[in-house]
Amino acid sequence: MSIQQVQSSGIYHGLPVYPPDHSGLTAIITGANGISGAYMLRVLAKDPNRWKKIYCLSRRPPLVSGGLPENAEHIPLDFLKDPKEIAGVLKEHHVTADHVFFFSYIQPPPKAGSAGIWSDAEELVRVNSLLVSNFLDALKVASITPKRFMLQTGAKNYGVHLGPTKVPQEESDPRVTLEPNFYYPQEDLVRKFCEETGSGWNVCMPGPILGAVPDAAMNAAFPLAVYCAVSKKLGQPLEFPGDAVSWQMNQSMSSSMMNAYMEEWAVLLGPADQKYNTCDSSAFAWESAWPRIAGWYGIESKGPRDGEEYVGNETGYNPRGYGGKGVTRRKFRVADWAKRDEVRRAWAELAEEHGLTQKELVDVDRVFGFTDGTLCRPAPLNFSMDKSRKLGWHGFVDSTESLLEVFRDLAKIKMIPPVPEVKVSFN
């Protein structure tokens, strides 16, 4: 019989207790200013005894209230540069790394005439593979060999962006090759590097990410918070854009903080050379979450009702191979809503009133398109967490409770107005 100790930190429960001999470690966090890297920094910085030095590699420094922690150093780097140039900077700063956490990502614009934010699959593969290969080559040139290399990918590993997939999604599921997927060459590059250097690897795959950082890209929370704040400003109900199927669709949400806790566990206590689904382990559907979110703003929650008209959109593929392609049905897209004149005026007034960083809504299709996909799915996103639980991971957070914490953090960094929190209740 094995005995494991777990602990809670605020709303996050079932977190590991690390042995005291896990100390004096060094880490590299790439993409440290992004929605995942910034939270990885927050988690590692909690224990400077365990993590004596954290190197934050990104073009821009992480936004940290009060400045970077004492055990962290930001080094500006662009991984599209030549590996020898990157290695030179690493050597100059005497960078060492017991563990690497790789989050760097570039989102190219969609193909002309396409509403899909991942429509340019070839360019996604080219540029994001280059980020990984340049960095790995730079590590070799700089003679940096980590014990473990953690690569974060995501739910697109299963083809969920293409259409309905097998459920639950399990780490052992085969690759979906209906069109190019940049996750696969990234994984292959990391595995090859580890085979050549003797490092271990892990791949962690979150679903829709909830976090608070200045860049709104790939963030399901920020556009939703904008929708709530503007709806309240206009005296309108919080109307769910999808049909009853989307309203009740099971969905594995992935809070940035919980992802980071799990990724730390993966490299320190989990076995090497493993892929993990990475999520909140919280039963989540908009049917339960939506009224709670509306309650925070003191406005009416309006879900699907009989007799309403919807526009159906069919997925391009059917990855599961049976039952036909998937269909999403919407009354409207939040990305289109954000372009309305009354919405833009209301946001401008809120931005002026509260001194917000974004005076106007920009890059609307990319930013709000991600939330449209999170609100209305063609099939369930139901991550199996069986594998990681068997190996000793027990982390959990209520996704709706986490979403409120993220809204509060977005308000602190002046991305959104303060959340009124008129009515706050959880299960």
C-alpha positions in Angstrom: 0.0 0.0 0.0 1.3 3.5 -0.9 0.4 6.6 1.1 0.3 10.0 -0.6 0.0 13.4 1.1 -2.0 16.1 -0.5 -2.7 19.7 0.4 -5.0 22.6 -0.6 -3.9 26.1 -1.6 -6.9 28.4 -1.7 -9.5 27.0 -4.2 -7.0 24.4 -5.5 -7.2 21.0 -3.8 -5.5 17.7 -3.8 -2.1 19.2 -4.6 1.1 17.2 -4.0 3.4 17.5 -0.9 7.0 17.4 -2.2 9.8 15.6 -0.3 12.3 18.0 1.3 15.1 16.7 -0.9 13.4 18.4 -3.9 15.4 21.6 -3.4 17.9 23.9 -5.1 16.4 23.3 -8.6 16.7 25.5 -11.6 14.1 25.9 -14.3 13.5 27.5 -17.7 10.1 28.8 -18.6 9.6 29.7 -22.2 6.7 32.0 -23.2 6.8 33.2 -19.6 4.6 36.2 -20.3 1.8 34.2 -21.8 -1.4 32.7 -20.3 0.4 29.5 -19.3 4.0 30.5 -18.7 3.0 33.4 -16.4 1.1 30.9 -14.1 4.0 28.5 -14.2 6.2 31.3 -12.9 3.6 31.9 -10.1 3.6 28.3 -9.0 7.3 27.8 -9.1 8.0 31.1 -7.3 5.9 30.0 -4.4 8.8 27.8 -3.1 12.2 29.5 -3.6 13.8 26.7 -1.5 12.6 24.1 -4.1 13.2 26.4 -7.1 16.3 28.5 -6.4 16.4 30.0 -9.9 13.8 30.5 -12.6 14.8 31.8 -16.0 11.9 33.4 -17.8 12.5 33.4 -21.6 10.1 35.5 -23.7 10.3 38.5 -25.9 8.4 40.6 -23.3 8.8 40.3 -19.5 6.0 38.7 -17.5 3.6 41.2 -15.9 4.0 40.5 -12.2 2.6 42.9 -9.5 5.6 44.2 -7.6 8.1 42.9 -10.1 9.6 39.5 -10.7 10.2 37.3 -7.7 13.8 37.3 -6.3 14.5 33.9 -7.6 13.4 34.7 -11.2 15.2 36.4 -14.0 13.7 37.6 -17.4 15.9 37.1 -20.5 14.4 38.6 -23.7 14.7 36.0 -26.5 13.0 35.4 -29.8 13.0 31.7 -30.7 12.7 32.5 -34.4 16.3 33.7 -34.3 19.2 31.5 -35.2 19.9 28.8 -32.6 23.5 30.0 -32.2 22.3 33.5 -31.4 19.9 32.1 -28.8 22.6 29.9 -27.3 24.9 32.9 -27.0 22.4 34.7 -24.9 21.9 31.7 -22.7 25.6 31.4 -22.2 26.0 35.1 -21.5 23.4 34.8 -18.7 25.0 31.5 -17.4 21.6 29.7 -17.7 21.3 26.3 -16.3 18.1 24.1 -16.1 17.2 21.0 -14.2 13.8 21.3 -15.9 12.3 23.1 -18.9 8.7 24.2 -19.2 8.0 25.0 -22.9 4.9 27.2 -23.6 6.1 29.4 -26.5 3.4 29.7 -29.2 2.7 31.8 -32.3 -0.9 32.2 -33.6 -0.7 33.1 -37.3 -3.8 34.9 -38.8 -6.4 32.7 -40.4 -6.6 32.1 -44.1 -8.3 34.8 -46.1 -12.1 34.3 -46.0 -12.0 31.8 -43.2 -13.5 32.4 -39.7 -11.5 29.5 -38.2 -8.6 30.7 -36.1 -6.7 27.5 -36.8 -7.5 27.4 -40.6 -3.9 28.0 -41.7 -2.7 24.6 -40.5 0.5 24.6 -42.6 1.7 28.0 -41.2 0.9 26.8 -37.7 3.1 23.8 -38.2 5.9 25.8 -39.8 6.3 28.6 -37.3 5.6 26.6 -34.1 7.9 23.7 -35.1 10.6 26.3 -35.7 10.1 27.7 -32.2 10.8 24.3 -30.7 13.6 23.2 -33.1 15.5 26.5 -32.7 15.3 26.3 -28.9 16.3 22.6 -28.7 19.3 23.3 -31.0 20.2 26.3 -28.8 20.2 24.1 -25.7 22.7 21.7 -27.3 25.0 24.5 -28.4 24.8 26.0 -24.8 25.5 22.6 -23.3 22.2 22.7 -21.3 20.8 19.2 -20.7 17.7 19.2 -18.5 16.6 16.2 -16.5 13.0 16.7 -17.8 11.5 18.7 -20.7 7.8 19.5 -20.4 6.0 20.5 -23.6 2.5 21.9 -23.3 0.3 21.2 -26.3 -3.5 20.9 -25.9 -6.9 19.4 -26.9 -6.2 19.8 -30.6 -4.0 16.7 -30.1 -7.3 14.8 -30.4 -8.6 16.7 -33.4 -11.4 18.4 -31.5 -10.9 21.5 -33.6 -11.8 19.4 -36.7 -15.0 17.8 -35.6 -16.4 15.2 -33.1 -13.9 12.7 -31.7 -13.9 9.6 -29.6 -14.8 10.2 -26.0 -13.5 10.2 -23.4 -10.3 11.6 -24.9 -7.4 9.4 -23.6 -3.7 9.9 -23.9 -3.3 6.6 -25.8 -5.6 7.7 -28.6 -4.0 7.7 -32.0 -3.0 10.8 -33.8 -5.6 12.5 -36.0 -4.0 13.1 -39.4 -6.9 14.6 -41.4 -4.8 17.8 -41.7 -1.4 19.0 -40.5 -1.2 19.5 -36.7 1.7 21.3 -35.3 1.6 19.5 -32.0 2.8 16.3 -33.6 6.1 17.6 -35.1 6.7 19.5 -31.8 6.4 16.2 -29.9 8.6 14.4 -32.3 11.3 17.1 -32.0 11.3 16.9 -28.2 11.4 13.1 -28.1 14.3 13.1 -30.5 16.2 15.7 -28.4 15.6 13.6 -25.3 16.7 10.4 -27.0 19.9 12.1 -28.0 20.7 13.8 -24.7 19.3 11.4 -22.1 16.7 13.8 -20.9 13.2 12.7 -20.0 10.1 14.3 -21.5 6.5 15.0 -20.7 3.7 16.4 -22.8 0.8 18.1 -21.0 -2.5 18.8 -22.9 -5.0 21.3 -21.4 -8.4 22.1 -22.8 -9.9 25.7 -22.9 -7.5 27.7 -20.7 -8.7 30.1 -18.0 -6.1 32.7 -17.0 -5.5 36.4 -16.5 -2.7 38.0 -18.6 -2.5 41.2 -20.6 -2.6 39.3 -24.0 -6.2 38.2 -24.6 -5.3 35.6 -27.2 -6.3 32.0 -26.6 -8.0 33.0 -23.4 -11.6 31.8 -22.9 -12.1 34.1 -19.9 -11.4 37.6 -21.2 -14.0 37.7 -24.0 -16.6 36.2 -21.7 -15.8 38.9 -19.0 -16.2 41.6 -21.7 -19.6 40.1 -22.7 -20.7 40.1 -19.1 -19.6 43.7 -18.4 -21.0 45.2 -21.6 -24.3 43.3 -21.1 -24.6 44.8 -17.7 -23.7 48.2 -19.0 -26.4 48.0 -21.7 -29.0 46.6 -19.3 -29.3 43.4 -21.3 -29.5 39.8 -20.1 -26.6 37.5 -20.4 -27.8 35.5 -23.4 -26.2 32.2 -24.2 -25.5 32.1 -28.0 -25.9 28.4 -28.5 -28.6 25.8 -28.5 -29.6 23.3 -25.8 -27.0 20.8 -27.0 -24.2 23.3 -26.4 -25.8 24.4 -23.2 -25.6 20.9 -21.7 -22.3 19.8 -23.4 -19.8 18.3 -21.0 -16.5 20.2 -21.2 -13.1 19.8 -19.5 -11.9 23.2 -18.6 -8.2 23.9 -17.8 -7.4 26.7 -15.3 -3.9 28.1 -15.9 -3.0 27.7 -12.2 -4.1 24.1 -12.0 -2.3 23.3 -15.2 0.9 24.7 -13.7 0.5 22.7 -10.5 0.1 19.6 -12.6 3.0 20.3 -14.8 5.3 20.8 -11.8 4.1 17.5 -10.5 4.7 15.9 -13.9 8.4 16.7 -13.9 9.1 16.2 -10.2 7.0 13.2 -9.2 5.5 11.8 -12.4 7.4 9.2 -14.5 9.4 10.4 -17.5 8.2 10.0 -21.1 4.5 10.3 -20.5 1.7 12.4 -22.0 -1.0 13.8 -19.7 -4.4 15.3 -20.1 -4.3 18.4 -18.0 -7.6 19.9 -16.7 -9.5 20.9 -13.6 -11.2 17.5 -13.0 -14.4 19.5 -12.5 -17.8 18.5 -14.0 -18.5 21.5 -16.1 -21.3 22.5 -18.5 -22.6 26.0 -19.3 -26.1 25.1 -18.0 -24.8 25.2 -14.4 -22.1 27.8 -14.9 -24.0 30.5 -16.9 -26.6 31.4 -14.3 -23.8 31.7 -11.7 -21.8 34.0 -14.0 -24.8 36.2 -14.6 -25.4 36.3 -10.9 -21.9 37.8 -10.4 -23.0 40.8 -12.5 -26.6 41.0 -11.2 -28.2 40.4 -14.6 -30.6 37.9 -16.0 -29.3 34.6 -17.3 -31.0 33.7 -20.6 -30.4 30.1 -21.8 -31.9 28.3 -24.8 -35.6 28.4 -25.2 -38.0 26.4 -27.4 -38.9 28.0 -30.7 -35.7 30.0 -31.1 -34.0 30.0 -34.5 -30.4 28.9 -34.9 -27.8 28.9 -37.7 -26.1 25.6 -38.0 -22.5 25.1 -39.0 -21.1 21.7 -39.9 -17.5 20.7 -39.0 -15.1 20.1 -41.8 -14.3 16.6 -40.6 -15.5 13.7 -38.6 -12.4 12.4 -36.6 -14.4 9.7 -34.8 -15.2 8.1 -38.1 -18.9 7.4 -37.6 -22.2 9.2 -37.0 -21.5 12.0 -39.4 -19.9 15.3 -39.0 -20.5 17.6 -36.0 -22.9 20.6 -36.0 -22.9 23.7 -33.9 -26.1 25.8 -33.7 -26.0 29.4 -32.7 -28.3 32.4 -32.5 -25.2 34.6 -32.9 -21.4 34.6 -32.6 -19.9 36.6 -29.7 -17.2 37.7 -32.2 -20.0 39.4 -34.3 -21.6 40.8 -31.1 -18.3 42.5 -30.2 -18.3 44.3 -33.5 -21.7 46.0 -32.9 -21.6 49.8 -32.6 -23.5 49.8 -29.3 -21.1 47.2 -27.9 -18.0 49.2 -29.0 -19.4 52.4 -27.5 -20.3 50.7 -24.2 -16.8 49.2 -23.9 -15.1 52.5 -24.7 -17.2 54.1 -21.9 -16.3 51.3 -19.5 -12.6 51.6 -20.4 -12.6 55.3 -19.8 -14.6 55.0 -16.5 -12.3 52.3 -15.1 -8.9 53.2 -16.7 -8.7 49.9 -18.6 -5.7 49.0 -20.7 -7.7 48.2 -23.8 -9.6 51.4 -24.8 -11.2 49.5 -27.7 -11.8 45.9 -28.6 -9.1 44.8 -31.0 -8.4 41.7 -33.0 -12.0 40.6 -32.4 -12.2 37.6 -34.7 -9.1 36.0 -33.1 -9.8 36.9 -29.5 -13.6 36.3 -29.4 -13.5 33.5 -31.9 -11.7 31.3 -29.3 -14.6 31.9 -26.8 -17.2 31.1 -29.5 -15.6 27.7 -29.9 -15.6 27.2 -26.1 -19.3 28.1 -25.8 -20.5 26.0 -28.6 -18.9 22.7 -29.3 -19.8 20.1 -31.9 -19.1 17.2 -29.4 -18.0 16.8 -25.8 -14.5 17.5 -24.5 -14.3 14.9 -21.8 -10.7 14.4 -20.8 -9.9 11.1 -19.1 -7.7 11.7 -16.0 -7.5 8.0 -15.1 -3.8 7.7 -16.2 -2.5 10.6 -14.1 -4.6 9.6 -11.1 -3.1 6.1 -11.2 0.3 7.7 -11.2 -0.4 9.9 -8.2 -1.9 13.2 -9.4 -5.1 14.2 -7.5 -5.4 18.0 -8.2 -8.9 19.5 -8.5 -10.5 22.9 -8.8 -14.1 23.9 -9.3 -13.9 25.4 -12.8 -16.6 28.0 -12.2 -14.9 29.1 -9.0 -11.6 29.3 -10.8 -13.3 31.4 -13.5 -14.4 34.0 -10.9 -10.8 34.1 -9.6 -9.6 34.8 -13.1 -12.2 37.5 -13.6 -10.9 39.1 -10.4 -7.3 38.9 -11.6 -8.3 40.4 -15.0 -9.8 43.3 -13.1 -6.6 43.8 -11.0 -4.5 44.2 -14.2 -7.1 46.6 -15.7 -8.2 44.3 -18.5 -11.9 44.4 -17.4 -14.0 46.5 -15.0 -14.3 45.2 -11.4 -16.7 42.3 -11.1 -19.8 43.4 -9.0 -20.2 40.0 -7.4 -23.8 40.6 -6.7 -24.5 37.0 -6.1 -21.8 34.4 -5.6 -22.6 30.8 -5.0 -21.0 27.4 -5.8 -21.9 23.8 -5.4 
